[in-house]
Amino acid sequence: MNRALLRGRGQPEHRENLERWLLTYADMITLLMAFFLMLYSMSVMSRGKFQQMAISVRQGFDGDKAAKGVGVGTDLAAERTYQQYMQSLQKLRQYVEQHHLEGAIHMSNDRRGIVISVLTDGLLFKSGQATLQPQSLPLLHQIAGLLRVLPNDVVVEGHTDDRPIHTLQFASNWELSAARAGAVVRDLISREGLPIRRFSAAGYADTRPLYPNDTPQHRARNRRVEIVLLRTQQEAEAEMQRQQEIARITDGGNVSSVEPSGQPPSVLANPRQQEAASGANSLGSRSRLVAPSDEGSVAEP
């Protein structure tokens, strides 16, 4: 009745807005989307980012002073360790350059950790022997300075070529490679004073060559001792998560091809294939400690 009167008087009819609920619904959907995006970002967050977030939350509840004390102290300790490591690495580089050992020592970084590879011929041992040469002691002293900075465990590995050996002292290359690794460990512990609990030794004979044993130069490069500064469990987990995040970005979320960090890498018959497969500065590639030299300059046994 009233509506009819309003129409008759020429006044517009005011209808109730029945779609106002869409505003509330849209706000709720937006909040849910933001919430699930936050959950997803937390699922791929690295340990360092999580610690930064925890410090920020602690700042909000406990005050800036307490939170900054923890974060700054940790950052300063890490920065100090990094500076000491770089100084020791620079000293090692200078020693290698001054004594023209560019073709005899190399440094790489793989899933096990930092690998310092030293060719044995004319530097560490005489052919078929496991007694350290006097000229090797200054080099091991420089390497010990690098190991002393970081608390990680160390594995010293001995490697030979495929030529068989049978002497009164060593029945096979297994005994020779293990004895050479043990001699390096003994020097680092007894003469350099590094903690004995950090070290272990292993002999691999000719089972893990870097090059095919087809030329004298390749055999000389396979005769080596590798000093491996192992990753900690925390470092291995952080690196695995970093690789997974990279795989998600580059492969569209496919992380099945990422191997867990901290495991021994597969040994390639030719390390040049590994250099070609990845960049020189990538974590899994073999990077030179100094400029590489010609293979022909490697001393023959």
Salt bridges, closest charged atoms under 4 A:
GLU13 OE2 - ARG3 NE 3.95
GLU13 OE1 - ARG7 NH2 3.93
ASP110 OD2 - ARG112 NH2 3.11
ASP121 OD2 - ARG223 NH2 2.52
GLU157 OE2 - ARG112 NH1 3.07
GLU157 OE1 - HIS159 NE2 3.39
ASP161 OD2 - ARG163 NE 3.21
ASP161 OD2 - ARG223 NH1 2.49
ASP162 OD1 - ARG219 NE 3.22
ASP187 OD1 - ARG191 NE 2.65
GLU192 OE1 - HIS141 ND1 3.03
GLU192 OE1 - ARG148 NH2 3.70
GLU192 OE2 - ARG191 NH2 3.12
ASP214 OD1 - HIS218 ND1 2.75
GLU226 OE1 - ARG112 NH2 3.76
GLU226 OE1 - HIS159 NE2 3.76
GLU226 OE2 - ARG224 NE 2.87
GLU237 OE1 - ARG47 NH2 2.84
GLU239 OE1 - ARG242 NE 3.01
GLU295 OE1 - HIS218 NE2 3.75
GLU295 OE2 - ARG272 NH2 2.35
